[in-house]
Amino acid sequence: MIPGKVLGVTGGIASGKSLVTAILADMGCPVLSADQVARDIVEPGTELLGQLAAAFGPQIITSIGALDRNQLGKIIFNNSEAREQLNALMHPAIAVESAARLAELRKTGSVLIVYEAPLLFEAGAVARVDEILVVFVAPETQVERLCARDGIDRDVALTKIAAQWPESDKVARADYVIDNSGPIDGTRSQVEALYRYLTADYITP
């Protein structure tokens, strides 16, 4: 059985990580999303959800017992101490669950496994992957896309971008970079070329 290589896909907010991941999924790569893991581990009734409620107050729990992400977001948005407290609860739990799920995916015989993790660097999760793909977008394009996607103004967009590592720092630590500043077709061509490169030793033309 071929041991699957785990490719970590990351990048700045609104850079196009999900687009790149979707293209790789279309090409047959199994995908694990760190964001999905983060949602799964705070499902109603989980121990972690109870810990979050104890830390941030009952207002972050909806009437049906689910996490109210909007309320939690308001608490941590401009509060670095609260954000660090949230990360201290979430990141270790995400690490444990992601490691378990990636271990199972490695057993499937897939040549290339994708781990989409927006905070791969910030969360200290680099050890979970074998190589890193950073999705890059030109700074002004990033701001425009974020404003359009979230329906926010420029100042809010810049605050959100500033809360993450600079894209230049991520690019400097990448094994591969996809430039998503242009049309989707151009991004797709780059991703397909990278896929062929990464799987060339195992997939016959």
ABEGO torsion letter per residue (X at the ends): XBBBBBBBBBEBBGAGAAAAAAAAAAAGBBBBBAAAAAAAAABBGBAAAAAAAAAAEAAABBAAGBBBAAAAAAAAAABAAAAAAAAAAAAAAAAAAAAAAAAAAAAAGBABBBBBBAAAAAAGAAAABABBBBBBBBAAAAAAAAAAAAGBBAAAAAAAAAABBBAAAAAAABABBBBAABBAAAAAAAAAAAAAAAAAAABBX
